[in-house]
Amino acid sequence: MVGIAREVFGDALPVAERYAAFLSDAGVERGLIGPREVDRLWERHLINCAVVSEAVPEGAHVVDIGSGAGLPGVVLAIVRPDLRITLLEPLLRRTTFLNECVEMLGLDNVEVRRGRAEDVVDDYAVDVATARAVAPLERLATWALPLLRPGGELLALKGERAAVELDEAKPVLERFGVATTELLQVGRGRVEPPTTLVRVVAGRGGVVGRQQRAPRRAKRSRKRSS
C-alpha cells in the first residue's frame, strides 16, 4: 500500500504516518481501534477515508459527526489543508484522544468539539457533514441535516447495505425536505472495493423543520462521560 498511500497523501504522507502510529499505539490501548485492525490500518481506514476528499468541495467547512478516533475527520484534515474541520464527539475519552492528535500533528484547520449533533445544531451551518459507522442513515440524517447550510451535503460512509439504508431513510429525508440523494463510489483504483458514500443534499431553502431533533435527545439524563 506504500505507493497508493504516497499517491493519496502526497506531501502530507509523513503526517499520515504519525497519525497511523498514534492509532496503532494509543488508539489500541484506549480501545478506539481494535488490535486486529492494526495490520490493515492503511487500506481499511486511512486510505478508505482519504479518498472521501474526492467528494468534498474546496474550502468547505466540514463537521465530522461521532468522530471517534478521527475517521474520517482527521484524515480529511491531513489530506486537505484547505478544509476547515470540526470533530464532533460526545465522549470525553475520545475528545481527549482527538485533541492530542490535533496537537501532535499540528492540524491548524481542526476544531474538536465535545457534544452530540442535536445539542450544537444552533452553532453550525456547515457545507458538509461526514460520518462513518455512527448509525443507520435514517437516524444519522436527523442528526446531520440540521447542521447543514442550504444546499449543504451529508456524506455518509456506508458498506454493502448503502442502497438499503437509503431506501429505508426516504420518509425521514422527505420530512427534512432534502433536494437530492445519490450513491457514490470514490477511490476507484486505490481501494478495493471503492469507498461507498451516501450523499444527501439539503434543500436550497435549508432543512425543513430544523427544530426536529433525534429521538435520543429525550435521553439526555443518561450521563456519558467516558
C-alpha positions as CSV (number, residue, x, y, z in Angstrom):
1,M,0.0,0.0,0.0
2,V,3.0,2.3,0.2
3,G,2.7,3.5,-3.4
4,I,-1.0,4.2,-3.1
5,A,-0.6,5.9,0.3
6,R,2.1,8.2,-1.3
7,E,-0.3,8.9,-4.2
8,V,-3.2,9.7,-2.0
9,F,-1.5,11.8,0.7
10,G,1.3,13.3,-1.3
11,D,3.5,15.7,0.7
12,A,1.3,15.0,3.8
13,L,2.3,11.3,4.0
14,P,4.7,11.9,6.9
15,V,1.8,13.4,8.9
16,A,-0.5,10.5,8.0
17,E,2.3,8.1,9.1
18,R,2.5,9.8,12.5
19,Y,-1.3,9.5,12.8
20,A,-1.2,5.8,11.9
21,A,1.5,5.2,14.5
22,F,-0.6,7.0,17.2
23,L,-3.7,5.0,16.2
24,S,-1.7,1.7,16.4
25,D,-0.4,2.6,19.8
26,A,-2.6,4.9,21.9
27,G,-5.7,4.2,19.7
28,V,-5.5,0.5,20.5
29,E,-4.5,1.0,24.1
30,R,-7.6,3.2,24.7
31,G,-10.0,1.0,22.8
32,L,-10.6,3.3,19.8
33,I,-9.1,0.8,17.4
34,G,-9.3,-2.9,17.6
35,P,-5.9,-4.8,17.8
36,R,-6.8,-6.8,14.7
37,E,-7.2,-3.5,12.7
38,V,-3.6,-2.5,13.0
39,D,-2.3,-4.7,10.1
40,R,-5.0,-3.3,7.8
41,L,-5.0,0.3,9.1
42,W,-3.9,1.9,5.8
43,E,-6.2,0.1,3.4
44,R,-9.3,-0.3,5.6
45,H,-9.1,3.0,7.4
46,L,-6.7,5.7,6.3
47,I,-6.8,5.4,2.5
48,N,-10.5,4.4,2.7
49,C,-11.2,7.7,4.5
50,A,-8.8,9.9,2.5
51,V,-10.5,9.2,-0.8
52,V,-13.7,10.8,0.6
53,S,-11.9,14.1,-0.2
54,E,-12.8,13.5,-3.8
55,A,-16.4,14.4,-3.0
56,V,-15.7,17.4,-0.7
57,P,-15.8,20.9,-2.3
58,E,-12.7,23.1,-2.0
59,G,-12.6,25.3,1.1
60,A,-15.5,23.6,2.8
61,H,-16.4,23.6,6.5
62,V,-16.8,20.0,7.4
63,V,-18.3,18.6,10.6
64,D,-17.4,15.0,11.3
65,I,-20.2,13.5,13.5
66,G,-19.2,10.9,16.1
67,S,-15.6,11.4,15.1
68,G,-14.3,8.7,17.5
69,A,-10.7,8.1,16.6
70,G,-10.8,10.8,13.9
71,L,-12.0,8.7,11.0
72,P,-12.7,10.3,8.5
73,G,-12.3,13.8,10.1
74,V,-8.6,13.8,11.0
75,V,-7.7,12.0,7.7
76,L,-9.5,14.7,5.7
77,A,-7.7,17.4,7.6
78,I,-4.4,15.8,6.7
79,V,-5.0,15.3,3.1
80,R,-7.0,18.6,2.5
81,P,-5.5,21.5,4.4
82,D,-7.9,23.8,2.6
83,L,-10.8,22.3,4.6
84,R,-12.0,23.6,8.0
85,I,-12.8,20.5,10.1
86,T,-14.9,20.2,13.3
87,L,-14.5,16.9,15.0
88,L,-17.8,16.4,16.9
89,E,-17.7,13.7,19.6
90,P,-19.7,13.3,22.8
91,L,-17.4,11.0,24.8
92,L,-14.6,12.6,26.9
93,R,-12.0,9.9,26.4
94,R,-12.4,10.3,22.7
95,T,-12.2,14.0,22.6
96,T,-9.1,13.8,24.7
97,F,-7.6,11.5,22.1
98,L,-8.6,13.8,19.3
99,N,-7.2,16.9,21.0
100,E,-3.9,15.0,21.4
101,C,-4.0,14.0,17.7
102,V,-4.6,17.6,16.6
103,E,-1.8,19.0,18.7
104,M,0.7,16.3,17.9
105,L,0.0,16.5,14.1
106,G,-0.1,20.3,14.1
107,L,-3.5,20.4,12.4
108,D,-4.4,24.1,12.5
109,N,-7.5,23.6,10.4
110,V,-9.2,21.4,13.1
111,E,-11.5,22.2,16.0
112,V,-12.5,19.4,18.5
113,R,-16.0,19.9,20.0
114,R,-17.4,17.7,22.7
115,G,-21.1,17.2,22.2
116,R,-23.9,15.5,20.3
117,A,-25.1,16.8,17.0
118,E,-28.5,17.7,18.3
119,D,-27.0,19.7,21.1
120,V,-25.0,22.0,18.9
121,V,-27.4,22.5,16.0
122,D,-27.8,26.2,16.6
123,D,-24.0,26.7,16.4
124,Y,-23.4,25.4,12.9
125,A,-24.5,25.8,9.3
126,V,-21.7,23.8,7.5
127,D,-21.0,22.9,4.0
128,V,-20.5,19.2,4.6
129,A,-21.3,16.7,7.4
130,T,-19.4,13.4,7.4
131,A,-20.0,10.2,9.4
132,R,-18.5,6.7,9.5
133,A,-20.0,3.8,11.3
134,V,-22.1,6.0,13.5
135,A,-25.8,5.0,12.9
136,P,-28.2,3.8,10.2
137,L,-28.9,6.6,7.7
138,E,-32.5,7.2,8.9
139,R,-31.1,8.2,12.3
140,L,-27.9,9.8,11.1
141,A,-29.9,12.1,8.8
142,T,-31.9,13.5,11.8
143,W,-28.6,14.5,13.5
144,A,-26.7,15.7,10.4
145,L,-29.2,17.6,8.3
146,P,-29.9,20.4,10.8
147,L,-26.2,21.2,10.9
148,L,-26.1,21.9,7.1
149,R,-26.4,25.2,5.4
150,P,-28.9,25.4,2.5
151,G,-27.5,23.2,-0.3
152,G,-25.0,21.6,2.1
153,E,-24.3,17.9,1.9
154,L,-24.2,14.8,4.2
155,L,-21.5,12.3,3.1
156,A,-22.1,9.1,5.0
157,L,-19.5,6.3,4.6
158,K,-21.5,3.1,4.2
159,G,-20.9,-0.5,3.3
160,E,-22.8,-3.0,1.2
161,R,-26.2,-2.0,2.7
162,A,-25.9,1.6,1.5
163,A,-28.7,1.3,-1.0
164,V,-31.0,-0.5,1.5
165,E,-30.3,2.2,4.1
166,L,-31.0,5.0,1.6
167,D,-34.4,3.4,0.8
168,E,-35.3,2.9,4.4
169,A,-34.4,6.6,5.2
170,K,-36.7,8.0,2.5
171,P,-39.5,9.0,4.8
172,V,-37.1,10.9,7.1
173,L,-35.3,12.6,4.2
174,E,-38.6,13.7,2.7
175,R,-39.6,15.1,6.0
176,F,-36.4,17.2,6.1
177,G,-37.0,18.5,2.6
178,V,-33.8,17.2,1.0
179,A,-33.1,18.2,-2.5
180,T,-31.3,15.1,-3.9
181,T,-29.8,11.8,-2.8
182,E,-27.3,9.5,-4.5
183,L,-24.8,6.7,-4.0
184,L,-21.2,7.5,-4.9
185,Q,-18.1,5.3,-5.1
186,V,-14.8,7.1,-4.6
187,G,-11.2,5.8,-4.6
188,R,-11.5,3.5,-7.6
189,G,-8.1,2.0,-8.4
190,R,-6.9,3.0,-4.9
191,V,-9.0,1.0,-2.5
192,E,-10.8,-2.3,-3.2
193,P,-13.7,-2.2,-3.0
194,P,-14.1,1.5,-3.6
195,T,-15.4,3.6,-0.7
196,T,-19.2,3.9,-0.8
197,L,-20.8,7.2,0.1
198,V,-24.4,8.2,0.5
199,R,-24.7,11.8,-0.5
200,V,-27.7,13.7,0.8
201,V,-28.1,17.3,-0.3
202,A,-30.1,19.7,1.8
203,G,-32.8,21.8,0.0
204,R,-31.8,25.4,-1.1
205,G,-34.3,26.7,1.3
206,G,-32.5,25.0,4.2
207,V,-33.6,22.0,6.2
208,V,-37.4,22.0,6.8
209,G,-38.1,21.8,10.5
210,R,-34.7,22.4,12.0
211,Q,-36.4,22.1,15.3
212,Q,-36.8,18.4,14.7
213,R,-34.2,16.5,16.8
214,A,-33.2,12.9,17.1
215,P,-35.2,10.8,19.4
216,R,-32.2,10.3,21.7
217,R,-32.4,13.9,22.8
218,A,-35.1,12.7,25.3
219,K,-32.4,10.6,26.9
220,R,-30.1,13.4,28.0
221,S,-30.4,12.4,31.6
222,R,-28.3,9.4,30.9
223,K,-24.8,10.6,31.7
224,R,-21.9,9.6,29.3
225,S,-18.5,10.8,30.5
226,S,-16.0,8.3,29.2
